[in-house]
């Protein structure tokens, strides 16, 4: 009789372990999905950056900026260069263009 009781206890323990198994499986699947989405977003940011660089090259925005930048007075140019205004404008321009490209790709 002890064998029959152990058999049914084992079956009952198996059925009790199913919700925990499903919970663990869903946690693993959700973690995999979150990691995959994060890696995809990182990839698409890099892709959008490449597209933004190509748009800048096609529109020749850098050449136009350099042309107008060269016509600024040398004293004003020295002050702007000291405060690194050209680098700041370049970063802002690239960031806005990359954001625009990401918006278009959505």
ROVOFI-523615 format. One record per atom (N, C-alpha, C): x, y, z; residue in three letters. Coordinates in steps of 0.2 Angstrom, whole numbers, padded with zeros to 4 digits, always signed. Example, Ala and Ser with C-alpha at 12.3 -4.5 7.8 and 13.67 -1.06 7.14 Angstrom:
2
+0066-0028+0039ALA;+0062-0022+0039ALA;+0066-0016+0039ALA;+0064-0011+0035SER;+0068-0005+0036SER;+0064+0000+0039SER;
% end
This chain:
106
+0004-0006+0000UNK;+0000+0000+0000UNK;+0004+0006+0000UNK;+0010+0006+0003UNK;+0015+0012+0003UNK;+0017+0014-0004UNK;+0017+0009-0008UNK;+0019+0010-0015UNK;+0014+0014-0019UNK;+0008+0013-0018UNK;+0002+0017-0021UNK;+0002+0024-0018UNK;+0003+0025-0012UNK;+0003+0031-0009UNK;+0009+0035-0012UNK;+0015+0032-0012UNK;+0020+0036-0015UNK;+0019+0038-0022UNK;+0016+0033-0026UNK;+0014+0034-0033UNK;+0010+0041-0034UNK;+0005+0041-0030UNK;+0000+0047-0030UNK;+0003+0053-0028UNK;+0007+0052-0023UNK;+0011+0058-0020UNK;+0016+0061-0026UNK;+0019+0057-0029UNK;+0023+0059-0035UNK;+0019+0062-0040UNK;+0014+0059-0042UNK;+0009+0063-0047UNK;+0007+0069-0045UNK;+0005+0070-0038UNK;+0003+0076-0036UNK;+0008+0081-0036UNK;+0014+0079-0034UNK;+0020+0084-0034UNK;+0022+0086-0041UNK;+0021+0082-0046UNK;+0022+0084-0053UNK;+0017+0089-0055UNK;+0011+0088-0053UNK;+0006+0093-0055UNK;+0006+0100-0051UNK;+0009+0099-0045UNK;+0010+0105-0041UNK;+0016+0109-0044UNK;+0021+0106-0047UNK;+0027+0109-0050UNK;+0026+0112-0057UNK;+0020+0111-0060UNK;+0019+0114-0067UNK;+0018+0121-0066UNK;+0014+0125-0062UNK;+0014+0132-0062UNK;+0021+0135-0061UNK;+0025+0132-0056UNK;+0032+0135-0055UNK;+0036+0135-0062UNK;+0035+0129-0065UNK;+0039+0128-0072UNK;+0036+0133-0077UNK;+0030+0134-0077UNK;+0027+0139-0082UNK;+0030+0146-0080UNK;+0030+0148-0074UNK;+0032+0154-0072UNK;+0039+0155-0073UNK;+0044+0150-0072UNK;+0051+0151-0074UNK;+0052+0151-0082UNK;+0048+0148-0085UNK;+0048+0148-0093UNK;+0046+0155-0095UNK;+0041+0158-0092UNK;+0039+0164-0095UNK;+0044+0170-0093UNK;+0047+0169-0087UNK;+0052+0174-0085UNK;+0058+0173-0090UNK;+0060+0167-0091UNK;+0066+0166-0096UNK;+0064+0169-0103UNK;+0058+0168-0105UNK;+0056+0170-0112UNK;+0056+0178-0112UNK;+0053+0181-0106UNK;+0052+0188-0106UNK;+0059+0191-0106UNK;+0064+0188-0102UNK;+0071+0191-0102UNK;+0074+0191-0109UNK;+0073+0185-0112UNK;+0076+0184-0119UNK;+0073+0190-0123UNK;+0066+0191-0123UNK;+0063+0196-0127UNK;+0066+0203-0126UNK;+0066+0205-0119UNK;+0069+0211-0118UNK;+0076+0212-0120UNK;+0080+0207-0119UNK;+0087+0208-0122UNK;+0087+0208-0129UNK;+0083+0205-0133UNK;+0083+0205-0140UNK;+0080+0212-0143UNK;+0075+0215-0139UNK;+0073+0221-0141UNK;+0078+0227-0140UNK;+0082+0226-0134UNK;+0087+0231-0133UNK;+0092+0230-0138UNK;+0095+0225-0140UNK;+0100+0224-0145UNK;+0097+0226-0152UNK;+0091+0225-0153UNK;+0088+0228-0160UNK;+0088+0236-0160UNK;+0086+0239-0154UNK;+0086+0246-0154UNK;+0093+0249-0154UNK;+0098+0245-0151UNK;+0105+0248-0152UNK;+0107+0247-0159UNK;+0106+0242-0163UNK;+0107+0241-0170UNK;+0104+0246-0174UNK;+0098+0248-0173UNK;+0094+0253-0177UNK;+0097+0260-0175UNK;+0099+0261-0169UNK;+0103+0268-0168UNK;+0109+0268-0172UNK;+0113+0263-0173UNK;+0119+0263-0177UNK;+0117+0264-0184UNK;+0112+0260-0186UNK;+0109+0261-0193UNK;+0107+0268-0195UNK;+0103+0271-0190UNK;+0101+0278-0191UNK;+0106+0283-0192UNK;+0112+0281-0188UNK;+0118+0286-0188UNK;+0121+0286-0195UNK;+0121+0280-0198UNK;+0124+0279-0204UNK;+0120+0282-0210UNK;+0113+0282-0209UNK;+0109+0285-0214UNK;+0109+0293-0213UNK;+0110+0295-0207UNK;+0111+0302-0205UNK;+0117+0305-0208UNK;+0122+0301-0208UNK;+0129+0303-0211UNK;+0128+0304-0218UNK;+0125+0299-0221UNK;+0124+0299-0229UNK;+0120+0305-0231UNK;+0114+0307-0227UNK;+0110+0312-0228UNK;+0114+0319-0228UNK;+0119+0319-0223UNK;+0123+0325-0222UNK;+0128+0326-0228UNK;+0130+0320-0230UNK;+0135+0320-0236UNK;+0131+0322-0243UNK;+0125+0319-0244UNK;+0121+0321-0250UNK;+0119+0328-0250UNK;+0117+0331-0244UNK;+0115+0338-0244UNK;+0120+0343-0244UNK;+0127+0340-0243UNK;+0132+0345-0242UNK;+0131+0350-0237UNK;+0129+0348-0231UNK;+0127+0353-0226UNK;+0134+0355-0223UNK;+0139+0350-0222UNK;+0145+0352-0219UNK;+0149+0357-0223UNK;+0149+0356-0230UNK;+0152+0361-0234UNK;+0149+0368-0234UNK;+0142+0368-0233UNK;+0139+0375-0233UNK;+0141+0378-0226UNK;+0141+0374-0221UNK;+0143+0377-0214UNK;+0150+0380-0214UNK;+0154+0376-0217UNK;+0161+0378-0218UNK;+0162+0384-0222UNK;+0158+0385-0227UNK;+0158+0391-0231UNK;+0156+0397-0227UNK;+0151+0397-0224UNK;+0148+0402-0220UNK;+0153+0403-0214UNK;+0155+0398-0211UNK;+0160+0399-0205UNK;+0166+0402-0207UNK;+0169+0401-0213UNK;+0175+0405-0215UNK;+0174+0412-0216UNK;+0168+0414-0217UNK;+0167+0422-0218UNK;+0166+0426-0212UNK;+0167+0422-0206UNK;+0166+0426-0200UNK;+0173+0429-0198UNK;+0172+0435-0195UNK;+0178+0439-0193UNK;+0183+0434-0188UNK;+0189+0436-0189UNK;+0194+0431-0186UNK;+0194+0432-0178UNK;+0192+0438-0175UNK;+0192+0439-0168UNK;+0186+0435-0165UNK;+0180+0435-0169UNK;+0174+0432-0167UNK;+0176+0424-0168UNK;+0179+0422-0173UNK;+0181+0415-0174UNK;+0185+0413-0169UNK;+0190+0417-0166UNK;+0194+0414-0161UNK;+0190+0413-0155UNK;+0186+0418-0153UNK;+0182+0417-0147UNK;+0177+0411-0148UNK;+0174+0410-0153UNK;+0169+0404-0154UNK;+0173+0398-0154UNK;+0179+0398-0157UNK;+0183+0392-0157UNK;+0186+0390-0150UNK;+0187+0395-0146UNK;+0189+0394-0139UNK;+0184+0391-0135UNK;+0178+0393-0136UNK;+0172+0390-0132UNK;+0169+0384-0135UNK;+0173+0381-0141UNK;+0171+0375-0144UNK;+0164+0375-0147UNK;+0162+0381-0149UNK;+0155+0381-0152UNK;+0155+0377-0159UNK;+0160+0377-0163UNK;+0159+0372-0169UNK;+0157+0365-0167UNK;+0161+0362-0162UNK;+0160+0355-0160UNK;+0153+0354-0157UNK;+0151+0359-0153UNK;+0144+0359-0150UNK;+0139+0359-0156UNK;+0139+0363-0161UNK;+0134+0364-0166UNK;+0134+0357-0170UNK;+0140+0355-0171UNK;+0141+0348-0175UNK;+0137+0343-0171UNK;+0138+0342-0165UNK;+0135+0337-0161UNK;+0127+0338-0161UNK;+0125+0344-0160UNK;+0118+0346-0160UNK;+0115+0344-0167UNK;+0118+0346-0172UNK;+0116+0344-0179UNK;+0115+0337-0180UNK;+0120+0333-0179UNK;+0120+0326-0180UNK;+0115+0323-0175UNK;+0114+0325-0169UNK;+0109+0322-0165UNK;+0102+0323-0168UNK;+0101+0329-0170UNK;+0094+0331-0172UNK;+0093+0327-0179UNK;+0098+0326-0183UNK;+0097+0322-0189UNK;+0096+0315-0188UNK;+0100+0312-0183UNK;+0099+0305-0181UNK;+0092+0304-0178UNK;+0090+0309-0174UNK;+0083+0308-0171UNK;+0078+0308-0177UNK;+0078+0313-0181UNK;+0074+0313-0187UNK;+0073+0306-0191UNK;+0079+0304-0192UNK;+0080+0297-0196UNK;+0076+0292-0192UNK;+0078+0291-0185UNK;+0074+0286-0181UNK;+0067+0287-0181UNK;+0064+0293-0181UNK;+0057+0294-0182UNK;+0054+0292-0189UNK;+0058+0293-0194UNK;+0056+0291-0200UNK;+0056+0283-0201UNK;+0061+0280-0198UNK;+0061+0273-0198UNK;+0056+0269-0194UNK;+0053+0273-0189UNK;+0048+0269-0185UNK;+0042+0268-0189UNK;
% end
